[in-house]
Amino acid sequence: MIDEGFFNALLHWTTRSIEVAGIAAIVLGILLATARFGLRHILDSQREMTFQRYRGDVGRSILLGLEFLVAADIINTVAIDPTLESLAVLAGIVLIRTFLSFALEVEIEGRFPWQARPDDQPRR
């Protein structure tokens, strides 16, 4: 059998690795989006579209990072510290991060998820 201490340590490091991946996704995504924005700003004459693309790129990197962080919180709560208090904290964290993800998605897409995309509209 696997030693319980070893298993808990493995889960702890797994969740920390996923958290680091989430932070890295946000930081690297923002750095790459900023670099792309700088190049587009220099090379592209449509400055307004360049800024919109930048905001979208930054938003997508934050969304990806949030997904990793939520996954790490779920693993931490369910596998490492399964108490009612930790479950309540997880519920709060997931609720806040879900709201942030939803708000970012609306901001990036410019529409609610249940609304059709402008290019999906029937042609007349």
Backbone as CSV, one residue per row, in Angstrom:
resi,resn,N_x,N_y,N_z,CA_x,CA_y,CA_z,C_x,C_y,C_z
1,MET,0.826,-1.190,0.000,0.000,0.000,0.000,0.866,1.247,0.000
2,ILE,0.265,2.321,-0.494,0.956,3.606,-0.528,0.808,4.280,0.831
3,ASP,1.920,4.791,1.327,1.919,5.501,2.597,1.045,6.750,2.474
4,GLU,0.164,6.978,3.476,-0.760,8.113,3.424,-0.021,9.442,3.412
5,GLY,1.066,9.547,4.142,1.864,10.779,4.160,2.449,11.082,2.792
6,PHE,2.948,10.016,2.132,3.494,10.180,0.781,2.401,10.623,-0.186
7,PHE,1.228,10.004,-0.088,0.105,10.336,-0.962,-0.337,11.784,-0.763
8,ASN,-0.430,12.231,0.493,-0.804,13.615,0.775,0.241,14.596,0.253
9,ALA,1.506,14.245,0.404,2.574,15.111,-0.111,2.507,15.186,-1.635
10,LEU,2.236,14.049,-2.258,2.110,14.016,-3.722,0.941,14.889,-4.189
11,LEU,-0.194,14.778,-3.506,-1.346,15.619,-3.849,-1.049,17.095,-3.613
12,HIS,-0.343,17.378,-2.520,0.021,18.767,-2.223,0.877,19.348,-3.345
13,TRP,1.883,18.624,-3.759,2.757,19.116,-4.825,2.040,19.155,-6.172
14,THR,1.100,18.252,-6.372,0.310,18.284,-7.605,-0.524,19.556,-7.672
15,THR,-1.196,19.880,-6.575,-2.011,21.100,-6.577,-1.131,22.333,-6.707
16,ARG,0.026,22.335,-6.061,0.928,23.492,-6.191,1.417,23.629,-7.629
17,SER,1.685,22.505,-8.285,2.123,22.540,-9.688,1.025,23.097,-10.593
18,ILE,-0.193,22.697,-10.338,-1.314,23.207,-11.144,-1.501,24.695,-10.880
19,GLU,-1.348,25.121,-9.629,-1.438,26.554,-9.315,-0.344,27.341,-10.030
20,VAL,0.864,26.813,-10.034,1.969,27.477,-10.731,1.667,27.541,-12.228
21,ALA,1.106,26.472,-12.782,0.741,26.483,-14.199,-0.311,27.560,-14.482
22,GLY,-1.263,27.729,-13.570,-2.279,28.765,-13.736,-1.682,30.156,-13.687
23,ILE,-0.786,30.385,-12.742,-0.123,31.685,-12.646,0.744,31.924,-13.881
24,ALA,1.455,30.896,-14.304,2.301,31.019,-15.502,1.449,31.322,-16.741
25,ALA,0.287,30.687,-16.846,-0.591,30.949,-17.997,-1.011,32.413,-18.024
26,ILE,-1.316,32.957,-16.874,-1.723,34.372,-16.812,-0.544,35.278,-17.150
27,VAL,0.584,35.079,-16.481,1.736,35.964,-16.674,2.285,35.859,-18.095
28,LEU,2.511,34.632,-18.567,3.049,34.461,-19.919,2.058,34.947,-20.976
29,GLY,0.774,34.688,-20.732,-0.239,35.165,-21.677,-0.250,36.674,-21.782
30,ILE,-0.137,37.349,-20.647,-0.113,38.819,-20.661,1.159,39.323,-21.340
31,LEU,2.289,38.684,-21.052,3.539,39.105,-21.700,3.471,38.914,-23.213
32,LEU,2.982,37.759,-23.655,2.857,37.515,-25.094,1.845,38.467,-25.736
33,ALA,0.727,38.696,-25.062,-0.279,39.623,-25.597,0.292,41.025,-25.713
34,THR,1.091,41.429,-24.734,1.704,42.758,-24.768,2.708,42.855,-25.907
35,ALA,3.499,41.818,-26.107,4.455,41.813,-27.216,3.715,41.877,-28.557
36,ARG,2.669,41.081,-28.694,1.875,41.110,-29.936,1.228,42.470,-30.131
37,PHE,0.740,43.063,-29.037,0.132,44.385,-29.121,1.152,45.408,-29.613
38,GLY,2.364,45.355,-29.068,3.404,46.288,-29.494,3.711,46.162,-30.974
39,LEU,3.837,44.930,-31.453,4.109,44.711,-32.879,2.933,45.163,-33.743
40,ARG,1.737,44.816,-33.333,0.560,45.232,-34.101,0.414,46.745,-34.108
41,HIS,0.709,47.357,-32.977,0.566,48.808,-32.859,1.527,49.510,-33.814
42,ILE,2.720,48.962,-33.959,3.710,49.545,-34.867,3.340,49.277,-36.325
43,LEU,2.893,48.039,-36.615,2.686,47.625,-37.997,1.276,47.862,-38.537
44,ASP,0.288,47.945,-37.654,-1.108,48.021,-38.101,-1.632,49.443,-37.968
45,SER,-2.357,49.879,-38.978,-2.903,51.242,-38.948,-4.245,51.312,-38.210
46,GLN,-4.887,50.191,-37.985,-6.177,50.170,-37.296,-5.936,50.037,-35.796
47,ARG,-5.667,51.147,-35.148,-5.299,51.148,-33.733,-6.419,50.631,-32.826
48,GLU,-7.662,50.946,-33.139,-8.787,50.508,-32.300,-8.908,48.982,-32.308
49,MET,-8.785,48.366,-33.470,-8.847,46.902,-33.544,-7.660,46.269,-32.835
50,THR,-6.506,46.910,-32.910,-5.320,46.403,-32.222,-5.558,46.345,-30.720
51,PHE,-6.149,47.397,-30.172,-6.428,47.426,-28.735,-7.467,46.375,-28.359
52,GLN,-8.504,46.198,-29.169,-9.523,45.187,-28.893,-8.915,43.784,-28.903
53,ARG,-8.035,43.523,-29.849,-7.359,42.219,-29.888,-6.501,42.013,-28.641
54,TYR,-5.823,43.077,-28.213,-4.987,43.000,-27.014,-5.836,42.651,-25.795
55,ARG,-6.946,43.348,-25.629,-7.836,43.064,-24.502,-8.336,41.617,-24.556
56,GLY,-8.670,41.160,-25.752,-9.125,39.779,-25.898,-8.045,38.775,-25.537
57,ASP,-6.815,39.035,-25.976,-5.701,38.137,-25.664,-5.426,38.092,-24.162
58,VAL,-5.433,39.256,-23.522,-5.207,39.306,-22.071,-6.337,38.577,-21.342
59,GLY,-7.574,38.825,-21.754,-8.728,38.164,-21.136,-8.671,36.654,-21.267
60,ARG,-8.271,36.168,-22.442,-8.180,34.719,-22.637,-7.090,34.100,-21.759
61,SER,-5.977,34.807,-21.588,-4.919,34.254,-20.728,-5.386,34.220,-19.269
62,ILE,-6.134,35.226,-18.846,-6.666,35.219,-17.482,-7.678,34.086,-17.319
63,LEU,-8.533,33.890,-18.308,-9.507,32.789,-18.238,-8.809,31.435,-18.131
64,LEU,-7.779,31.232,-18.916,-7.051,29.963,-18.865,-6.413,29.761,-17.491
65,GLY,-5.795,30.809,-16.969,-5.191,30.717,-15.644,-6.217,30.429,-14.566
66,LEU,-7.387,31.070,-14.663,-8.449,30.821,-13.684,-8.909,29.369,-13.717
67,GLU,-8.972,28.775,-14.895,-9.370,27.360,-14.995,-8.389,26.465,-14.252
68,PHE,-7.100,26.727,-14.413,-6.097,25.951,-13.682,-6.244,26.152,-12.176
69,LEU,-6.431,27.394,-11.747,-6.526,27.683,-10.318,-7.762,27.044,-9.687
70,VAL,-8.873,27.028,-10.405,-10.076,26.362,-9.901,-9.832,24.861,-9.785
71,ALA,-9.185,24.282,-10.786,-8.877,22.844,-10.729,-8.003,22.518,-9.520
72,ALA,-7.014,23.344,-9.253,-6.146,23.113,-8.098,-6.931,23.230,-6.797
73,ASP,-7.832,24.207,-6.722,-8.654,24.356,-5.514,-9.557,23.145,-5.299
74,ILE,-10.110,22.632,-6.362,-10.993,21.457,-6.254,-10.202,20.255,-5.749
75,ILE,-9.045,20.010,-6.345,-8.222,18.881,-5.903,-7.812,19.053,-4.444
76,ASN,-7.409,20.259,-4.089,-6.978,20.526,-2.717,-8.113,20.269,-1.729
77,THR,-9.295,20.717,-2.049,-10.421,20.577,-1.123,-10.936,19.146,-1.058
78,VAL,-11.080,18.514,-2.191,-11.672,17.181,-2.226,-10.698,16.109,-1.736
79,ALA,-9.443,16.206,-2.133,-8.502,15.128,-1.832,-7.643,15.374,-0.599
80,ILE,-7.296,16.612,-0.310,-6.346,16.872,0.767,-7.034,17.257,2.065
81,ASP,-7.992,18.178,2.006,-8.603,18.714,3.223,-10.127,18.674,3.116
82,PRO,-10.716,17.489,3.124,-12.172,17.385,2.915,-12.990,17.648,4.184
83,THR,-13.110,18.915,4.561,-13.957,19.288,5.685,-15.083,20.177,5.177
84,LEU,-16.117,20.333,5.974,-17.222,21.201,5.573,-16.758,22.648,5.438
85,GLU,-15.853,23.065,6.299,-15.337,24.434,6.206,-14.561,24.645,4.905
86,SER,-13.711,23.683,4.547,-12.949,23.822,3.303,-13.870,23.723,2.094
87,LEU,-14.929,22.937,2.197,-15.904,22.859,1.108,-16.632,24.192,0.934
88,ALA,-16.969,24.851,2.040,-17.614,26.167,1.966,-16.680,27.199,1.352
89,VAL,-15.411,27.145,1.726,-14.427,28.058,1.140,-14.295,27.786,-0.352
90,LEU,-14.237,26.509,-0.733,-14.164,26.152,-2.151,-15.370,26.679,-2.913
91,ALA,-16.547,26.521,-2.331,-17.762,27.001,-3.003,-17.672,28.506,-3.241
92,GLY,-17.187,29.240,-2.255,-17.027,30.685,-2.421,-16.016,31.026,-3.496
93,ILE,-14.885,30.332,-3.488,-13.838,30.572,-4.483,-14.344,30.255,-5.880
94,VAL,-14.994,29.118,-6.031,-15.510,28.729,-7.345,-16.576,29.719,-7.812
95,LEU,-17.424,30.166,-6.903,-18.453,31.145,-7.262,-17.815,32.442,-7.754
96,ILE,-16.842,32.942,-7.038,-16.171,34.185,-7.438,-15.438,34.009,-8.761
97,ARG,-14.706,32.919,-8.895,-13.938,32.702,-10.128,-14.853,32.419,-11.313
98,THR,-15.974,31.771,-11.074,-16.935,31.550,-12.154,-17.525,32.873,-12.615
99,PHE,-17.855,33.742,-11.666,-18.362,35.066,-12.034,-17.312,35.836,-12.826
100,LEU,-16.049,35.789,-12.380,-14.983,36.467,-13.114,-14.836,35.903,-14.522
101,SER,-14.878,34.582,-14.639,-14.774,33.955,-15.956,-15.925,34.381,-16.853
102,PHE,-17.127,34.390,-16.309,-18.305,34.796,-17.075,-18.172,36.253,-17.518
103,ALA,-17.771,37.125,-16.602,-17.632,38.549,-16.925,-16.546,38.765,-17.976
104,LEU,-15.427,38.045,-17.854,-14.372,38.167,-18.854,-14.828,37.655,-20.217
105,GLU,-15.556,36.565,-20.226,-16.059,36.010,-21.489,-16.983,37.005,-22.181
106,VAL,-17.866,37.627,-21.413,-18.769,38.634,-21.979,-17.964,39.817,-22.501
107,GLU,-16.959,40.221,-21.760,-16.117,41.349,-22.176,-15.353,41.036,-23.460
108,ILE,-14.813,39.823,-23.551,-14.028,39.442,-24.726,-14.931,39.303,-25.952
109,GLU,-16.027,38.580,-25.804,-16.896,38.290,-26.937,-17.847,39.432,-27.286
110,GLY,-18.130,40.279,-26.299,-19.058,41.378,-26.549,-20.514,40.941,-26.587
111,ARG,-20.791,39.784,-26.036,-22.157,39.249,-26.010,-22.240,38.203,-24.910
112,PHE,-23.473,37.893,-24.513,-23.672,36.830,-23.533,-23.523,35.478,-24.223
113,PRO,-23.105,34.442,-23.483,-22.880,33.133,-24.112,-24.098,32.559,-24.816
114,TRP,-25.292,32.884,-24.357,-26.489,32.321,-24.972,-26.939,33.117,-26.198
115,GLN,-26.300,34.243,-26.483,-26.629,35.021,-27.670,-25.836,34.499,-28.850
116,ALA,-26.465,34.555,-30.015,-25.787,34.104,-31.226,-24.688,35.095,-31.596
117,ARG,-23.641,34.569,-32.210,-22.585,35.436,-32.710,-23.109,36.202,-33.912
118,PRO,-22.577,37.390,-34.141,-23.043,38.165,-35.291,-22.873,37.424,-36.622
119,ASP,-21.799,36.620,-36.756,-21.599,35.884,-38.001,-22.495,34.646,-38.099
120,ASP,-23.200,34.284,-37.013,-24.134,33.153,-37.023,-25.562,33.585,-37.392
121,GLN,-25.783,34.876,-37.524,-27.120,35.386,-37.830,-27.542,34.931,-39.228
122,PRO,-28.828,34.592,-39.402,-29.280,34.209,-40.748,-29.200,35.400,-41.688
123,ARG,-28.849,35.113,-42.923,-28.728,36.175,-43.936,-30.093,36.404,-44.568
124,ARG,-30.353,37.652,-44.878,-31.643,38.000,-45.506,-31.498,38.208,-46.974
